[in-house]
């Protein structure tokens, strides 16, 4: 606990709820900071920030501004932890960070917050590479984004290739080229690798791409137009034709999705909430163009209004990303000035948050709000249908309640090689793809193709991890406990799995085997449960269709994992396993002999003649292949 963190230690058999909070208010400092309200087992119930910790906590003690939800939260509070900050803006940023990490029960919570794709123009090479990027900005270069979808980023990359002819190949491919590749032939790359363009001219193209991605598309197009007219005047018609094609590519993008927001970069947030559910539609505008949108469905309470949802959502959304200069919102924030101060603190420049009332900005927000309303309607309809399906699953398998987390397992191998197990997860929100996992079969005692042993290994590793995480802090826990487990297979697979779960002491989790019908016909599946005779469902049952989808998804995922391992094995070269053979020596050997197999058959005298291969290294290579 830091020097700015205060824990008021009250024995659990003493004060709780309002009485506890009143006592803590007397000890709290009259300073800005963040407070955490904890339950009897240490669970974080709520994280909040305040300009004055003393005054804010006193409001809880006095019962002021309480909704029913807040009243329940106060009644459950057994402990409070306070953290002082220098300013209220710092408190807001810390609050967002803690909410995202701790996921308190009573906070508005941003879910499905995945990393967005960006375009990276690398600056750590003589000829900058343009590529799609996700994750931390650890590579030197210019990052452009975010893009809300893979389709949007791929479309922009395609346009940039046509317009600026920047390379997309890796550095290893670049250094190994002796003649231009196919991308140069189809006018998608200027081929700096083989000197088809000078490095100075190539870097000029990279600068043009930078200008375009920063919203200066008109100046780039005007410059290319002048070059085209000059080439035409000089009767260089082929070059003029290439420039014309580049201008067309840029003009198509600039005209088809451009919006004048008076800022080259802006984010739009529109929230629609109804019946305790909410959708926040986020739209990204970069370089004056729409770079895609995404719908979020944060966890909210029925008593939260749109302004309160945006207050919390924005803080969490920009926790791991830089805010643009302009943010447009559909509703007024409760703490408008404070949010601008906090985001400016994070961005180290001015950030404007505004709710437009007219003009093109208003139209952009209105369209986003319509999309949020439609997305929430679809979500609620799907959720209702999904809830009925899950209740049907519970009825079919005799569960006490509809399952919230279903895990489905399948194995895949090819002739016993590259064996993997796959786990897919589903629940009320549909497939939870971020929690899928694959298991490489490692047990050397497992016979190739022994499906029972492979399934047992997968389950042992999965549920041993569950046991280890049982007593871990909330922020370090993994996937949690499933309410239902489905295994692709019949009685044999079920028996193997049940034996492992009994051994680990988790045999209270329901497990069902799903066996394919004769000739693998869909609709004739048989279901195996412990202590119950195998049975089938009605062929047209919606629950059966749902279970088939789960089984097929697990099958698809396991086969995909197996195919990835096979592909990796095909491209693997035996030279990679020899210590001291790096990329340069490997290229020299392959250039001299043509393949890894030919290197393995080469004589020692021939190996020594290869450039960069010393006598000692030649001996090491020869011994590796001949058991020396």
Order of alpha helices (4+ residues) and beta strands (2+ residues): beta-alpha-beta-beta-alpha-alpha-beta-alpha-beta-beta-beta-alpha-alpha-alpha-alpha-alpha-alpha-beta-beta-beta-alpha-beta-alpha-beta-alpha-beta-beta-beta-beta-alpha-beta-alpha-beta-beta-beta-alpha-alpha-alpha-alpha-alpha
